[in-house]
Amino acid sequence: MAGLTADEVQHEVLGPPRGAFAPVEGLLVVERPGWFQLVMPAWTNGGLNCVALTVVPEDEIEAVIERTIAQYTDLGLKFRWVVDPESRPLDLAERLARHGLVSEAGRAMACPTASAEATRVPDLTVDAVTLDNLPDFERVMAEGWAMDPAAVRPYHLAILAEPVRFRMYVARWRGALAGCAAQTCFTRSTFLTGGVVLPEFRGRGVYRALVAARLRDAASSGVGLATTHARVATSAPILARVGFATVCELLSFNNG
């Protein structure tokens, strides 16, 4: 796929996405061998707050789980804990469930950027986000993801400051705000994130258009592979229909 071996594709869908964030004041990055975690106290509703890599010895994992859950709980934060094929111990998912975290099935998926759809819907437009239309993007994001625009404004400004690496998009249906999405570009792949379509505009091709716009942009920049982490219950089936293949299964645990 995109000239990469199967092992290289799996690396792209798991490794680089852990770094798909912009440095911003207040964000705590905890990185050490076998561990990658983000803590963003300003985002109480989730967002960046996550444990993205866990490779911990069996005799330490219970204490690590208890300490990590307590850390987010004491800060009043929602968070997610991702379990993927690299996670250890192998029964990490069962352990997280026993600690009361709730799982959601996901898929790490990939697609060559050259396969972007060429067709466009006349009533639908997708625009890159700039400082001028950032409030439009934030209105859609706030409604679609139930997040406070004021809390995420510093982060979005940090993203706009790195336009080669980070890109945001807003979709409109006949001029009305309909959806938004983003991507983070790496050397060999781009990671699609944040795709959301407002309920009244679903079923009109908005999500597919946001995917196609990101793939076209990545391809024009010389990036041959698009990756994403998709929910089995929502976006994964749509992505499969536009050419994304499942590379591996994921479980995302959250604290409600």
C-alpha positions as CSV (number, residue, x, y, z in Angstrom):
1,M,0.0,0.0,0.0
2,A,1.5,3.3,-1.1
3,G,4.8,1.5,-1.7
4,L,5.1,0.4,1.9
5,T,5.3,-3.1,3.4
6,A,2.7,-4.5,5.7
7,D,4.9,-3.9,8.7
8,E,5.6,-0.3,7.6
9,V,1.9,0.3,7.1
10,Q,1.1,-1.0,10.6
11,H,3.8,1.2,12.0
12,E,2.3,4.2,10.3
13,V,-1.2,3.5,11.7
14,L,0.0,3.1,15.3
15,G,3.3,5.1,15.8
16,P,3.0,8.5,14.2
17,P,-0.6,9.1,15.3
18,R,0.5,9.2,18.9
19,G,2.3,12.4,18.0
20,A,-0.6,14.0,16.2
21,F,-0.9,17.0,18.5
22,A,0.4,20.5,18.6
23,P,2.4,21.7,21.6
24,V,0.3,24.2,23.6
25,E,0.5,25.8,27.0
26,G,-1.0,23.5,29.7
27,L,-0.5,20.2,27.8
28,L,1.5,17.6,29.7
29,V,3.2,15.0,27.6
30,V,4.4,11.9,29.5
31,E,6.7,9.9,27.3
32,R,9.1,7.2,28.2
33,P,10.0,3.7,26.8
34,G,6.7,1.8,26.6
35,W,4.5,4.7,27.7
36,F,2.9,7.7,26.0
37,Q,0.3,9.8,27.7
38,L,-1.3,13.3,27.3
39,V,-3.0,15.3,30.0
40,M,-4.8,18.5,29.1
41,P,-6.5,20.0,32.2
42,A,-8.4,22.6,30.2
43,W,-10.2,20.0,28.1
44,T,-12.5,18.4,30.7
45,N,-14.6,16.6,28.1
46,G,-11.9,14.4,26.7
47,G,-10.1,15.4,23.5
48,L,-6.3,15.1,23.9
49,N,-6.5,13.4,27.3
50,C,-5.4,9.8,26.6
51,V,-3.0,7.0,27.2
52,A,-1.8,6.1,23.7
53,L,0.9,3.5,24.4
54,T,1.2,0.9,27.2
55,V,4.0,-1.6,27.4
56,V,4.3,-2.3,31.1
57,P,5.5,-5.4,33.0
58,E,2.7,-7.6,34.6
59,D,4.0,-7.0,38.1
60,E,3.6,-3.2,37.6
61,I,0.5,-2.8,35.5
62,E,-2.2,-2.8,38.3
63,A,-0.5,0.0,40.1
64,V,0.0,2.0,36.8
65,I,-3.7,1.6,36.0
66,E,-4.8,2.7,39.4
67,R,-2.4,5.7,39.4
68,T,-3.4,6.8,35.9
69,I,-7.2,6.6,36.5
70,A,-6.7,8.5,39.7
71,Q,-4.7,11.2,37.9
72,Y,-7.5,12.0,35.4
73,T,-10.2,11.6,38.0
74,D,-8.6,14.0,40.5
75,L,-8.4,16.6,37.6
76,G,-12.1,16.0,36.7
77,L,-11.1,14.9,33.2
78,K,-12.7,12.4,30.7
79,F,-10.0,10.4,29.0
80,R,-9.4,7.4,26.8
81,W,-7.0,4.5,27.1
82,V,-6.1,2.9,23.7
83,V,-5.3,-0.8,23.5
84,D,-3.7,-1.9,20.3
85,P,-1.6,-4.8,19.0
86,E,1.6,-3.3,20.7
87,S,0.0,-3.1,24.1
88,R,1.3,-5.2,27.0
89,P,0.5,-7.1,29.0
90,L,-1.7,-9.0,26.6
91,D,-4.7,-9.0,29.0
92,L,-4.6,-5.1,29.4
93,A,-8.1,-4.8,28.0
94,E,-9.5,-7.2,30.6
95,R,-7.7,-5.4,33.4
96,L,-9.0,-1.9,32.3
97,A,-12.5,-3.3,32.1
98,R,-12.2,-4.7,35.7
99,H,-11.2,-1.2,36.8
100,G,-14.6,0.2,35.5
101,L,-13.5,1.6,32.1
102,V,-15.9,1.2,29.2
103,S,-14.6,-0.1,25.9
104,E,-15.5,0.9,22.3
105,A,-14.4,-1.1,19.3
106,G,-12.3,0.7,16.7
107,R,-10.1,0.0,13.7
108,A,-6.8,1.4,12.6
109,M,-7.3,1.9,8.9
110,A,-5.2,3.1,5.9
111,C,-5.7,4.1,2.3
112,P,-3.4,5.4,-0.5
113,T,-4.0,9.1,-0.9
114,A,-4.0,8.7,-4.7
115,S,-7.4,7.0,-4.4
116,A,-9.2,10.2,-3.4
117,E,-12.6,10.6,-5.0
118,A,-12.6,13.0,-8.0
119,T,-16.3,13.7,-8.0
120,R,-17.7,16.7,-6.3
121,V,-21.2,17.5,-5.0
122,P,-22.5,20.8,-6.4
123,D,-24.2,21.8,-3.2
124,L,-21.2,21.0,-1.0
125,T,-18.0,22.9,-0.5
126,V,-15.0,22.1,1.7
127,D,-12.6,24.9,2.6
128,A,-9.3,24.9,4.4
129,V,-9.5,26.7,7.8
130,T,-7.7,30.0,8.2
131,L,-7.8,32.6,11.0
132,D,-10.7,34.2,9.2
133,N,-13.0,31.2,9.2
134,L,-11.7,29.5,12.3
135,P,-14.9,30.5,14.3
136,D,-16.9,28.6,11.7
137,F,-14.8,25.5,12.3
138,E,-15.1,25.9,16.0
139,R,-18.9,26.3,15.9
140,V,-19.2,22.9,14.1
141,M,-16.7,21.2,16.3
142,A,-18.4,22.5,19.5
143,E,-21.7,21.2,18.4
144,G,-20.5,17.9,16.9
145,W,-18.1,17.0,19.7
146,A,-19.7,18.9,22.6
147,M,-16.6,20.9,23.4
148,D,-16.1,24.5,24.6
149,P,-14.7,26.6,21.8
150,A,-13.0,28.9,24.2
151,A,-11.1,26.0,25.8
152,V,-9.8,24.8,22.5
153,R,-9.0,28.2,20.8
154,P,-5.4,28.3,22.0
155,Y,-4.9,24.8,20.6
156,H,-6.4,25.7,17.2
157,L,-4.1,28.8,17.0
158,A,-1.2,26.6,17.6
159,I,-2.3,24.4,14.8
160,L,-2.7,27.3,12.4
161,A,0.9,28.3,13.3
162,E,2.1,25.0,11.7
163,P,0.2,24.9,8.3
164,V,2.6,22.3,6.7
165,R,2.0,19.8,9.5
166,F,-1.6,20.5,10.6
167,R,-4.6,21.3,8.4
168,M,-8.3,21.9,9.3
169,Y,-11.3,21.9,7.1
170,V,-14.9,23.1,7.3
171,A,-17.7,21.8,5.0
172,R,-20.8,23.7,4.0
173,W,-24.0,22.5,2.4
174,R,-25.6,25.2,0.3
175,G,-23.7,27.7,2.5
176,A,-24.7,26.3,5.8
177,L,-22.1,24.9,8.2
178,A,-22.3,21.1,7.9
179,G,-19.1,19.4,9.1
180,C,-15.5,19.7,9.9
181,A,-12.3,17.6,10.0
182,A,-8.5,17.8,10.4
183,Q,-5.3,16.0,9.6
184,T,-1.7,15.8,10.8
185,C,0.9,15.2,8.1
186,F,4.0,13.1,8.8
187,T,6.9,12.1,6.5
188,R,5.2,8.9,5.0
189,S,1.6,9.3,6.1
190,T,-1.1,11.7,7.1
191,F,-3.4,11.0,10.1
192,L,-7.1,11.9,9.6
193,T,-8.8,13.2,12.8
194,G,-11.9,15.0,14.1
195,G,-14.3,14.3,11.2
196,V,-17.8,15.2,12.3
197,V,-21.0,16.0,10.4
198,L,-23.9,17.7,12.1
199,P,-27.0,15.5,12.3
200,E,-29.2,17.5,9.9
201,F,-26.6,17.2,7.1
202,R,-25.9,13.5,7.4
203,G,-26.5,11.3,4.4
204,R,-25.5,13.9,1.9
205,G,-21.9,13.0,1.3
206,V,-20.4,15.5,3.6
207,Y,-18.2,13.0,5.5
208,R,-16.9,11.5,2.2
209,A,-16.1,15.0,0.9
210,L,-14.1,15.8,4.0
211,V,-12.1,12.6,3.5
212,A,-11.5,13.3,-0.2
213,A,-10.4,16.8,0.4
214,R,-7.8,15.7,3.0
215,L,-6.5,12.9,0.8
216,R,-6.1,15.3,-2.2
217,D,-4.2,17.8,-0.1
218,A,-1.9,15.1,1.3
219,A,-1.3,13.6,-2.2
220,S,-0.4,17.1,-3.5
221,S,2.2,17.4,-0.8
222,G,3.8,14.1,-1.7
223,V,2.4,12.0,1.1
224,G,1.2,8.7,-0.2
225,L,-0.6,7.1,2.7
226,A,-3.6,8.2,4.8
227,T,-4.3,6.6,8.2
228,T,-7.0,7.0,10.7
229,H,-8.5,5.4,13.9
230,A,-12.2,4.9,13.3
231,R,-15.1,3.8,15.4
232,V,-16.6,0.5,14.3
233,A,-20.1,1.8,15.1
234,T,-19.8,5.0,13.1
235,S,-17.1,6.0,10.7
236,A,-15.3,2.7,10.0
237,P,-18.0,1.4,7.5
238,I,-18.0,4.7,5.6
239,L,-14.3,4.7,5.3
240,A,-14.3,1.1,4.1
241,R,-16.7,2.1,1.3
242,V,-14.2,4.8,0.1
243,G,-11.2,2.6,0.0
244,F,-9.8,2.4,3.5
245,A,-8.6,-1.1,4.6
246,T,-8.5,-2.3,8.2
247,V,-4.8,-2.8,9.3
248,C,-5.6,-3.8,12.9
249,E,-8.3,-3.8,15.6
250,L,-8.3,-1.3,18.5
251,L,-10.1,-0.9,21.7
252,S,-10.6,2.5,23.2
253,F,-11.5,2.5,26.9
254,N,-13.0,5.6,28.6
255,N,-14.1,6.7,32.0
256,G,-17.6,7.7,31.0
